[in-house]
Amino acid sequence: MVESYDDLVFLIENNRIKFANPSGSEQLGYSLSKIYSFNTIDIVSNAYKNIFIENIKKCLAGEELPKFEIALIKNTEEQILLDAKILLSEHEEKPAALLFARDITEIKKESTEVMRLSAAVKSLHSAVTITDIDRNIIYITPAHTSIFGYRLDELIGKNSSMLYPFDDPAGVSEKIYEAILMVGWEGERLSIKKNGEVFPVYEKTSVVKDKNGSQIAIVSVVEDITLRKNLLNSLEESEEKYRNLVETANRAIIAFDDRCKITLFNPAAEGMFKYKQDE
């Protein structure tokens, strides 16, 4: 029966592999005859040799063991990471260890990448919101709490529409959502904090797909641009005051660039020199 298992199955007696199923042979890339020629320890990665030897001893002593991880060496010298379980068995009336092991190499890689991504996302100063495809909140970053004022437990399961003002002219939010599902969306919009304060943000939102291409989540990165907007407004106000001052001045005001080209010629200068500004 174990010959049909997709997982690796080895019967180990006196540090020799007495039986290997076809899947185990295929996963490691060795022929069955080659596998039977090995001392089992020879194909265990150095980092896992001690725990493997210890667990074999415990198994043969009748101790029931939990699952553990080991790495075996393939014929390409690459390592395959396995979730392993050892059971007490016998071979030709001698105690033996029956090893069942499932390949988790790719799962571990994906898990590591997720952890790295999670750490990177948490370190962002922008607010990150992850929702399901219906916009129900799954996760927010610490920066999100700082900007919006909500804790994760206050938002999880809630629709992300609560982060935007309710007075939605011309269904802007719905149009943005439609764009997100098609190609993603980024731009300026208004958001609302827990305390009711409405503030401007720059938002970049995209859809996450699984390996089959199905849409499974939405990730939004939001930056509070209140300070930027205030600075821009202050600059525009200063420029307007300066322009009015120049335009209404009784004296001629002329400015030149570093090539001595005229960049400013106010109305008083026009009256004095009889030239128009565009001349």
Backbone as numpy.savetxt, mean C-alpha at the origin, in Angstrom:
# Nx Ny Nz CAx CAy CAz Cx Cy Cz
-2.98 -42.52 -0.97 -3.80 -41.30 -0.97 -2.95 -40.04 -0.97
-1.84 -40.04 -0.19 -1.01 -38.84 -0.11 -0.32 -38.54 -1.43
-0.26 -39.51 -2.32 0.38 -39.27 -3.61 -0.37 -38.22 -4.43
-1.66 -38.07 -4.16 -2.47 -37.10 -4.91 -2.51 -35.73 -4.25
-1.85 -35.57 -3.10 -1.86 -34.29 -2.40 -1.13 -33.22 -3.20
-1.66 -32.00 -3.17 -0.94 -30.88 -3.79 0.21 -30.40 -2.92
0.10 -30.65 -1.61 1.17 -30.25 -0.69 2.30 -31.28 -0.71
3.46 -30.83 -0.25 4.62 -31.72 -0.16 4.42 -32.70 0.99
4.71 -33.98 0.75 4.62 -35.01 1.79 5.89 -35.84 1.77
6.61 -35.88 2.91 7.81 -36.70 3.06 7.62 -37.63 4.25
8.06 -38.87 4.11 8.16 -39.79 5.24 9.64 -39.91 5.57
10.02 -39.51 6.78 11.43 -39.42 7.15 11.73 -40.42 8.26
12.74 -41.24 8.00 13.16 -42.23 9.01 14.68 -42.26 9.05
15.22 -42.03 10.25 16.68 -42.01 10.44 17.34 -40.98 9.51
16.71 -39.78 9.44 17.22 -38.64 8.65 17.24 -38.89 7.14
16.57 -39.94 6.69 16.49 -40.21 5.25 15.03 -40.12 4.82
14.82 -39.63 3.60 13.47 -39.55 3.06 13.13 -40.91 2.44
12.17 -41.59 3.05 11.79 -42.92 2.60 10.64 -42.88 1.60
9.90 -41.77 1.65 8.81 -41.60 0.68 8.65 -40.11 0.40
8.42 -39.78 -0.87 8.10 -38.40 -1.28 6.98 -38.47 -2.31
5.99 -37.64 -2.17 4.90 -37.65 -3.15 5.31 -36.86 -4.40
4.63 -37.07 -5.52 4.99 -36.37 -6.77 5.00 -34.85 -6.63
4.06 -34.30 -5.86 4.02 -32.85 -5.70 5.27 -32.33 -5.00
5.76 -33.07 -4.00 6.99 -32.67 -3.32 8.17 -32.68 -4.26
8.24 -33.71 -5.10 9.31 -33.81 -6.09 9.24 -32.65 -7.07
8.03 -32.32 -7.51 7.85 -31.24 -8.48 8.19 -29.88 -7.88
7.76 -29.64 -6.65 8.00 -28.34 -6.02 9.49 -28.07 -5.81
10.24 -29.11 -5.48 11.68 -28.93 -5.24 12.50 -29.08 -6.52
11.91 -29.70 -7.53 12.62 -29.83 -8.81 13.60 -30.99 -8.86
13.50 -31.91 -7.91 14.36 -33.10 -7.91 13.55 -34.32 -8.35
14.23 -35.27 -8.95 13.58 -36.54 -9.24 13.40 -37.29 -7.92
12.49 -38.25 -7.90 12.26 -39.02 -6.67 13.52 -39.76 -6.25
14.24 -40.31 -7.22 15.47 -41.05 -6.89 16.51 -40.13 -6.25
16.57 -38.89 -6.71 17.51 -37.92 -6.14 17.10 -37.57 -4.71
15.79 -37.38 -4.50 15.30 -37.05 -3.16 15.65 -38.17 -2.18
15.48 -39.43 -2.63 15.75 -40.56 -1.74 17.23 -40.70 -1.41
18.08 -40.06 -2.18 19.52 -40.15 -1.93 20.00 -39.12 -0.89
19.14 -38.15 -0.56 19.53 -37.07 0.35 19.46 -37.50 1.81
20.36 -36.94 2.60 20.11 -36.81 4.03 19.16 -35.62 4.14
18.07 -35.77 4.87 17.04 -34.73 4.89 17.59 -33.35 5.19
18.55 -33.28 6.11 19.10 -31.99 6.52 19.78 -31.28 5.36
20.24 -32.05 4.36 20.96 -31.44 3.23 20.10 -30.45 2.44
18.79 -30.64 2.45 17.93 -29.75 1.66 17.16 -28.76 2.52
17.52 -28.70 3.82 16.91 -27.70 4.71 17.83 -26.49 4.77
17.25 -25.30 4.60 18.03 -24.06 4.67 18.72 -23.94 6.03
19.94 -23.40 6.02 20.73 -23.29 7.25 19.97 -22.61 8.39
19.20 -21.59 8.05 18.49 -20.84 9.08 17.41 -21.66 9.78
17.02 -22.78 9.16 15.93 -23.59 9.72 16.37 -24.97 10.16
17.65 -25.29 10.03 18.13 -26.64 10.36 17.86 -27.01 11.82
18.19 -26.10 12.74 18.05 -26.41 14.17 16.61 -26.69 14.56
15.69 -25.83 14.12 14.29 -26.04 14.49 13.74 -27.31 13.84
14.21 -27.62 12.62 13.74 -28.83 11.95 14.23 -30.06 12.70
15.50 -30.10 13.05 16.06 -31.25 13.78 15.36 -31.42 15.13
15.17 -30.30 15.83 14.52 -30.34 17.14 13.10 -30.87 17.04
12.36 -30.44 16.02 10.98 -30.88 15.87 10.88 -32.34 15.46
11.83 -32.81 14.67 11.86 -34.23 14.32 12.06 -35.07 15.59
13.00 -34.65 16.43 13.27 -35.37 17.69 12.04 -35.39 18.59
11.38 -34.24 18.71 10.19 -34.16 19.56 9.07 -35.05 19.03
8.92 -35.06 17.70 7.89 -35.89 17.08 8.14 -37.37 17.37
9.38 -37.80 17.18 9.73 -39.21 17.39 9.62 -39.60 18.86
9.68 -38.58 19.74 9.53 -38.84 21.18 8.06 -38.87 21.58
7.18 -38.67 20.61 5.75 -38.74 20.87 5.10 -37.42 21.22
5.85 -36.34 21.09 5.29 -35.02 21.42 4.48 -34.48 20.24
3.31 -33.93 20.55 2.48 -33.34 19.49 2.95 -31.91 19.24
3.20 -31.60 17.98 3.81 -30.31 17.62 2.85 -29.42 16.86
2.92 -28.11 17.09 2.14 -27.16 16.28 2.80 -26.99 14.92
2.12 -26.30 14.03 2.71 -25.99 12.73 3.91 -25.07 12.90
4.84 -25.15 11.97 6.01 -24.28 12.01 6.47 -24.03 10.58
7.33 -23.04 10.40 7.83 -22.72 9.07 9.23 -23.29 8.87
9.46 -23.79 7.67 10.81 -24.21 7.27 11.05 -23.76 5.84
12.31 -23.70 5.47 12.67 -23.38 4.08 13.52 -24.52 3.54
13.10 -25.07 2.40 13.86 -26.13 1.74 14.55 -25.56 0.51
15.64 -26.21 0.12 16.45 -25.74 -1.01 16.08 -26.52 -2.27
15.68 -25.79 -3.31 15.32 -26.42 -4.58 16.56 -26.76 -5.38
16.38 -27.50 -6.45 17.54 -27.88 -7.28 18.16 -26.68 -7.98
17.42 -25.56 -8.02 17.95 -24.31 -8.61 18.70 -23.49 -7.57
18.78 -24.02 -6.34 19.39 -23.36 -5.18 18.53 -22.22 -4.62
17.36 -22.03 -5.21 16.39 -21.11 -4.61 15.77 -21.78 -3.39
15.20 -20.96 -2.52 14.55 -21.51 -1.33 13.04 -21.42 -1.47
12.38 -22.43 -0.95 10.93 -22.45 -0.93 10.49 -22.45 0.53
9.65 -21.51 0.90 9.20 -21.39 2.29 7.91 -22.19 2.46
7.87 -23.00 3.52 6.76 -23.93 3.71 6.15 -23.81 5.10
4.85 -23.97 5.15 4.13 -24.09 6.42 4.03 -25.58 6.70
4.72 -26.05 7.75 4.92 -27.49 7.93 4.23 -28.03 9.17
3.89 -29.32 9.09 3.32 -30.06 10.21 3.95 -31.45 10.21
4.42 -31.89 11.38 5.04 -33.21 11.49 4.19 -34.10 12.38
3.91 -35.32 11.89 3.14 -36.30 12.65 3.96 -37.57 12.84
3.74 -38.24 13.94 4.45 -39.50 14.20 3.87 -40.60 13.33
4.74 -41.36 12.68 4.32 -42.46 11.82 5.32 -43.60 11.99
5.37 -44.49 11.02 6.36 -45.57 11.08 6.74 -46.00 9.68
7.92 -46.59 9.57 8.40 -47.12 8.30 9.10 -48.45 8.58
8.53 -49.50 8.01 9.06 -50.85 8.24 9.21 -51.13 9.73
8.13 -50.80 10.46 8.01 -51.05 11.90 8.99 -50.23 12.74
9.54 -49.18 12.15 10.42 -48.27 12.90 9.76 -46.90 12.97
9.96 -46.16 14.08 9.36 -44.82 14.19 9.83 -43.91 13.05
8.92 -43.17 12.51 9.24 -42.25 11.42 8.42 -40.97 11.59
8.86 -39.92 10.92 8.15 -38.64 10.97 7.52 -38.37 9.61
6.22 -38.07 9.63 5.50 -37.77 8.39 5.37 -36.25 8.29
6.02 -35.69 7.27 6.05 -34.24 7.09 5.04 -33.82 6.02
4.12 -32.94 6.40 3.21 -32.30 5.46 3.62 -30.83 5.38
3.79 -30.30 4.17 4.25 -28.91 4.06 3.60 -28.22 2.86
3.11 -27.02 3.09 2.45 -26.23 2.04 3.31 -25.02 1.67
3.46 -24.81 0.38 4.27 -23.69 -0.12 3.59 -22.36 0.22
4.28 -21.52 1.00 3.74 -20.20 1.35 4.70 -19.09 0.90
5.58 -19.41 -0.04 6.59 -18.44 -0.48 5.95 -17.16 -1.00
4.99 -17.30 -1.91 4.36 -16.11 -2.49 3.51 -15.37 -1.48
2.84 -16.13 -0.61 2.01 -15.49 0.43 2.89 -14.64 1.33
4.06 -15.17 1.69 4.99 -14.43 2.55 5.50 -13.18 1.86
5.80 -13.31 0.57 6.27 -12.14 -0.18 5.20 -11.06 -0.20
3.96 -11.48 -0.48 2.86 -10.52 -0.52 2.65 -9.89 0.86
2.75 -10.72 1.91 2.58 -10.22 3.27 3.66 -9.19 3.60
4.89 -9.48 3.18 6.00 -8.55 3.42 5.77 -7.24 2.69
5.30 -7.34 1.44 5.04 -6.13 0.66 3.91 -5.31 1.29
2.89 -6.01 1.78 1.78 -5.31 2.43 2.27 -4.58 3.68
3.15 -5.24 4.45 3.69 -4.61 5.66 4.53 -3.38 5.31
5.33 -3.50 4.25 6.13 -2.35 3.81 5.24 -1.21 3.35
4.21 -1.57 2.58 3.27 -0.55 2.10 2.54 0.10 3.27
2.14 -0.74 4.23 1.44 -0.22 5.40 2.31 0.77 6.17
3.59 0.41 6.34 4.51 1.30 7.05 4.70 2.61 6.29
4.80 2.49 4.95 4.98 3.69 4.13 3.75 4.58 4.20
2.57 3.96 4.13 1.32 4.73 4.17 1.16 5.43 5.51
1.50 4.73 6.61 1.36 5.31 7.94 2.28 6.51 8.13
3.40 6.52 7.40 4.37 7.60 7.57 4.00 8.85 6.77
3.00 8.74 5.90 2.60 9.89 5.09 1.98 10.98 5.95
2.24 12.23 5.58 1.62 13.36 6.27 0.23 13.65 5.70
-0.07 13.08 4.55 -1.40 13.24 3.96 -2.36 12.23 4.59
-3.65 12.56 4.58 -4.67 11.66 5.11 -5.00 10.59 4.06
-4.89 9.32 4.44 -5.20 8.22 3.53 -6.44 7.50 4.04
-7.40 7.33 3.14 -8.62 6.60 3.46 -8.73 5.40 2.52
-8.96 4.21 3.09 -9.20 3.02 2.27 -10.64 2.58 2.53
-11.39 2.44 1.44 -12.79 2.01 1.56 -13.02 0.79 0.68
-14.16 0.10 0.91 -14.54 -0.93 -0.04 -15.08 -0.23 -1.29
-15.52 -1.00 -2.25 -15.91 -0.41 -3.52 -17.19 0.42 -3.40
-17.94 0.23 -2.30 -19.15 1.02 -2.05 -18.87 2.22 -1.16
-17.59 2.52 -0.94 -17.13 3.68 -0.17 -17.32 3.56 1.34
-17.49 2.32 1.82 -17.55 2.10 3.27 -16.12 2.02 3.81
-15.82 2.81 4.83 -14.45 2.97 5.30 -13.91 1.71 5.98
-12.71 1.30 5.56 -12.03 0.13 6.11 -10.85 0.55 6.98
-10.16 1.61 6.55 -8.93 2.00 7.25 -8.63 3.47 7.02
-8.04 4.12 8.04 -7.50 5.47 7.89 -6.12 5.52 8.53
-5.29 6.43 8.08 -3.95 6.59 8.65 -3.98 7.54 9.85
-2.92 7.53 10.67 -2.84 8.49 11.78 -2.98 9.94 11.33
-2.41 10.26 10.16 -2.51 11.63 9.65 -3.97 12.01 9.37
-4.77 11.03 8.99 -6.20 11.28 8.74 -6.87 11.77 10.02
-6.53 11.11 11.13 -7.10 11.51 12.43 -6.69 12.94 12.77
-5.44 13.28 12.50 -4.94 14.63 12.80 -5.67 15.68 11.98
-5.97 15.35 10.73 -6.59 16.34 9.83 -8.11 16.42 10.02
-8.77 15.25 10.09 -10.24 15.25 10.14 -10.79 15.20 11.57
-10.00 14.68 12.51 -10.46 14.64 13.90 -11.17 13.38 14.32
-11.36 12.42 13.39 -12.02 11.16 13.73 -11.00 10.07 14.06
-11.33 9.19 15.00 -10.56 7.97 15.22 -11.06 6.90 14.26
-10.25 5.85 14.06 -10.64 4.78 13.14 -11.95 4.13 13.59
-12.10 3.89 14.91 -13.30 3.21 15.38 -14.57 4.05 15.18
-14.40 5.35 14.97 -15.55 6.22 14.71 -15.96 6.19 13.24
-15.04 5.75 12.38 -15.30 5.80 10.94 -15.49 4.43 10.30
-14.90 3.39 10.88 -14.93 2.08 10.23 -16.37 1.63 9.98
-16.62 1.22 8.75 -17.96 0.80 8.35 -18.87 1.93 7.90
-18.45 3.19 8.17 -19.26 4.34 7.74 -18.91 4.70 6.29
-19.87 5.33 5.62 -19.63 5.74 4.24 -18.76 6.99 4.21
-17.81 7.01 3.30 -16.86 8.13 3.24 -17.52 9.45 2.85
-18.78 9.40 2.41 -19.48 10.63 2.05 -19.62 11.56 3.26
-19.50 11.02 4.48 -19.62 11.85 5.67 -18.42 12.79 5.83
-17.38 12.58 5.03 -16.19 13.44 5.10 -16.31 14.64 4.17
-17.46 14.78 3.51 -17.66 15.87 2.57 -18.94 16.63 2.92
-18.99 17.94 2.62 -20.19 18.74 2.96 -21.44 18.17 2.32
-22.57 18.32 3.01 -23.82 17.76 2.51 -24.42 18.57 1.38
-24.10 19.88 1.32 -24.63 20.70 0.23 -23.78 20.45 -1.01
-24.20 19.46 -1.79 -23.43 18.96 -2.93 -24.05 19.47 -4.22
-23.60 20.61 -4.74 -24.22 21.17 -5.95 -24.03 20.28 -7.17
-25.11 20.08 -7.88 -25.08 19.34 -9.16 -24.52 17.93 -9.02
-24.64 17.34 -7.82 -24.18 15.96 -7.63 -22.71 15.77 -7.91
-21.88 16.72 -7.47 -20.44 16.66 -7.74 -19.82 15.37 -7.20
-20.16 15.01 -5.95 -19.57 13.82 -5.33 -19.87 12.56 -6.13
-21.10 12.45 -6.64 -21.47 11.27 -7.41 -20.71 11.22 -8.73
-20.51 12.38 -9.34 -19.74 12.43 -10.58 -18.28 12.06 -10.34
-17.73 12.51 -9.21 -16.36 12.15 -8.86 -16.25 10.65 -8.65
-17.24 10.07 -7.95 -17.25 8.63 -7.70 -17.29 7.84 -9.00
-18.09 8.28 -9.94 -18.16 7.62 -11.25 -16.82 7.69 -11.96
-16.16 8.84 -11.86 -14.84 9.00 -12.49 -13.81 8.10 -11.83
-13.88 7.98 -10.50 -12.95 7.11 -9.76 -13.04 5.68 -10.27
-14.25 5.18 -10.43 -14.44 3.79 -10.86 -13.95 3.56 -12.27
-13.94 4.60 -13.09 -13.50 4.45 -14.49 -12.00 4.64 -14.64
-11.49 5.76 -14.19 -10.06 6.07 -14.45 -9.33 6.65 -13.24
-10.03 6.77 -12.10 -9.44 7.47 -10.97 -9.72 8.96 -11.09
-9.43 9.69 -10.03 -9.72 11.13 -10.03 -8.76 11.87 -9.12
-8.40 13.10 -9.50 -7.66 13.96 -8.60 -8.03 15.41 -8.86
-8.03 16.19 -7.80 -8.37 17.60 -7.93 -8.72 18.21 -6.58
-9.12 19.47 -6.62 -9.50 20.17 -5.39 -10.99 19.99 -5.11
-11.30 19.85 -3.83 -12.69 19.80 -3.41 -12.76 20.22 -1.94
-13.96 20.30 -1.41 -14.14 20.66 0.00 -14.38 19.42 0.84
-13.80 19.38 2.03 -14.05 18.32 2.99 -14.58 18.94 4.28
-15.04 18.07 5.17 -15.58 18.58 6.44 -15.00 17.78 7.60
-14.57 18.50 8.63 -13.97 17.86 9.81 -15.05 17.41 10.79
-14.62 16.66 11.79 -15.55 16.19 12.82 -16.24 17.35 13.52
-15.52 18.46 13.69 -16.10 19.63 14.38 -16.98 20.49 13.47
-17.18 20.03 12.23 -18.05 20.76 11.31 -17.36 21.77 10.43
-16.06 21.95 10.64 -15.31 22.93 9.84 -15.13 22.42 8.42
-15.52 23.22 7.45 -15.33 22.89 6.04 -13.99 23.49 5.60
-13.19 22.70 4.90 -11.87 23.16 4.50 -11.50 22.59 3.13
-10.60 23.27 2.40 -10.22 22.81 1.06 -9.15 21.72 1.12
-9.27 20.74 0.23 -8.28 19.67 0.15 -7.92 19.41 -1.31
-6.74 18.81 -1.49 -6.39 18.27 -2.80 -6.43 16.76 -2.64
-7.23 16.11 -3.45 -7.46 14.67 -3.29 -7.04 13.90 -4.54
-6.38 12.77 -4.31 -6.03 11.87 -5.40 -6.57 10.49 -5.03
-7.45 9.98 -5.87 -8.17 8.74 -5.56 -8.08 7.75 -6.70
-7.88 6.48 -6.35 -7.80 5.43 -7.37 -8.41 4.14 -6.84
-8.70 3.24 -7.76 -9.31 1.96 -7.43 -8.24 0.88 -7.32
-8.39 0.00 -6.33 -7.50 -1.15 -6.17 -8.19 -2.37 -6.78
-7.44 -3.13 -7.58 -8.00 -4.33 -8.22 -7.27 -5.58 -7.72
-7.98 -6.70 -7.70 -7.33 -7.96 -7.34 -6.64 -8.54 -8.56
-6.03 -9.72 -8.40 -5.26 -10.30 -9.49 -6.11 -10.67 -10.70
-7.44 -10.74 -10.50 -8.34 -11.04 -11.61 -8.89 -9.79 -12.28
-8.47 -8.63 -11.78 -8.91 -7.37 -12.37 -10.22 -6.83 -11.80
-10.74 -7.50 -10.78 -11.99 -7.03 -10.16 -11.69 -5.88 -9.19
-12.55 -4.87 -9.19 -12.38 -3.73 -8.29 -12.76 -4.14 -6.87
-11.84 -3.94 -5.91 -12.08 -4.41 -4.55 -12.00 -3.30 -3.50
-11.37 -2.18 -3.83 -11.22 -1.12 -2.83 -10.93 0.21 -3.50
-11.07 1.28 -2.73 -10.75 2.63 -3.20 -9.79 3.26 -2.20
-8.71 3.82 -2.71 -7.72 4.50 -1.86 -7.72 5.99 -2.20
-7.92 6.81 -1.18 -7.90 8.27 -1.36 -6.80 8.88 -0.52
-6.00 9.73 -1.14 -4.95 10.47 -0.44 -5.34 11.94 -0.46
-5.53 12.50 0.72 -6.04 13.86 0.85 -5.03 14.75 1.55
-4.77 15.91 0.96 -3.87 16.89 1.56 -4.66 18.15 1.90
-4.54 18.60 3.13 -5.18 19.84 3.56 -4.43 21.01 2.93
-5.13 21.78 2.08 -4.47 22.89 1.39 -4.95 24.25 1.91
-5.46 24.26 3.14 -5.94 25.51 3.73 -4.85 26.57 3.75
-3.67 26.20 4.26 -2.57 27.16 4.36 -2.17 27.66 2.98
-2.08 26.74 2.03 -1.71 27.12 0.66 -2.72 28.10 0.08
-4.00 27.81 0.30 -5.06 28.69 -0.20 -4.99 30.07 0.46
-4.75 30.08 1.76 -4.66 31.36 2.48 -3.49 32.19 1.98
-2.35 31.52 1.77 -1.17 32.23 1.27 -1.42 32.78 -0.12
-2.08 31.96 -0.96 -2.38 32.39 -2.32 -3.33 33.58 -2.32
-4.34 33.52 -1.45 -5.29 34.63 -1.35 -4.60 35.90 -0.87
-3.69 35.73 0.11 -2.95 36.89 0.63 -2.07 37.50 -0.46
-1.45 36.61 -1.25 -0.60 37.08 -2.34 -1.42 37.83 -3.38
-2.58 37.28 -3.72 -3.44 37.93 -4.71 -3.93 39.29 -4.19
-4.25 39.34 -2.90 -4.69 40.61 -2.31 -3.56 41.64 -2.34
-2.33 41.19 -2.03 -1.18 42.09 -2.05 -0.92 42.60 -3.46
-1.02 41.68 -4.44 -0.81 42.08 -5.83 -1.88 43.07 -6.27
-3.11 42.86 -5.83 -4.20 43.77 -6.19 -3.97 45.16 -5.59
-3.54 45.19 -4.31 -3.25 46.47 -3.66 -2.11 47.19 -4.36
-1.07 46.42 -4.71 0.09 47.00 -5.40 -0.32 47.54 -6.76
-1.15 46.77 -7.47 -1.60 47.18 -8.80 -2.44 48.46 -8.71
-3.33 48.51 -7.73 -4.16 49.70 -7.55 -3.31 50.92 -7.20
-2.29 50.69 -6.35 -1.40 51.78 -5.95 -0.66 52.34 -7.15
-0.16 51.43 -7.99 0.58 51.85 -9.19 -0.33 52.55 -10.18
-1.52 51.96 -10.38 -2.45 52.50 -11.37 -2.97 53.89 -10.98
-3.12 54.14 -9.69 -3.70 55.41 -9.25 -2.65 56.44 -8.82
-1.37 56.06 -8.92 -0.30 57.00 -8.51 -0.30 58.23 -9.41
-0.03 59.41 -8.82 0.04 60.66 -9.59 1.37 60.80 -10.32
2.36 60.05 -9.86 3.68 60.13 -10.48 3.89 58.96 -11.44
4.73 59.23 -12.43 5.05 58.18 -13.40 5.86 57.08 -12.73
5.43 55.83 -12.93 6.16 54.67 -12.40 6.51 53.76 -13.57
7.80 53.55 -13.76 8.29 52.70 -14.84 9.24 51.67 -14.24
9.07 50.39 -14.63 9.97 49.32 -14.15 10.63 48.65 -15.35
11.88 48.21 -15.15 12.65 47.55 -16.21 13.12 46.18 -15.71
13.28 45.24 -16.66 13.89 43.95 -16.29 15.40 44.06 -16.44
16.12 42.93 -16.26 17.59 42.96 -16.30 18.13 43.22 -17.71
17.26 43.22 -18.73 17.67 43.54 -20.10 17.22 44.95 -20.49
16.83 45.69 -19.48 16.37 47.07 -19.68 15.08 47.18 -20.50
14.31 46.09 -20.52 13.01 46.14 -21.19 11.96 46.59 -20.18
11.05 47.43 -20.63 10.02 47.97 -19.75 9.00 46.88 -19.40
8.79 46.70 -18.11 7.82 45.71 -17.64 6.62 46.37 -16.98
6.74 47.65 -16.64 5.65 48.37 -16.00 5.65 49.83 -16.48
4.46 50.31 -16.87 4.31 51.67 -17.39 2.92 52.13 -16.98
2.83 52.86 -15.86 1.51 53.19 -15.31 0.84 54.35 -16.06
-0.45 54.61 -15.81 -1.17 55.68 -16.50 -0.50 57.05 -16.38
0.09 57.34 -15.21 0.77 58.64 -15.05 1.96 58.74 -16.00
2.63 57.60 -16.24 3.75 57.59 -17.18 3.24 57.79 -18.60
2.08 57.21 -18.90 1.48 57.41 -20.23 1.21 58.90 -20.48
0.66 59.56 -19.45 0.36 60.98 -19.60 1.61 61.83 -19.75
2.67 61.44 -19.06 3.91 62.22 -19.10 4.65 62.02 -20.41
4.74 60.77 -20.87 5.57 60.48 -22.04 4.77 60.32 -23.33
3.45 60.39 -23.23 2.56 60.30 -24.39 2.67 58.96 -25.14
3.06 57.91 -24.40 3.06 56.55 -24.95 2.01 55.73 -24.20
1.39 54.81 -24.94 0.48 53.88 -24.29 1.28 52.70 -23.73
0.69 52.01 -22.75 1.38 50.90 -22.10 1.77 49.81 -23.09
0.88 49.53 -24.05 1.16 48.45 -25.00 2.18 48.85 -26.07
2.55 50.14 -26.10 3.56 50.58 -27.06 4.97 50.42 -26.50
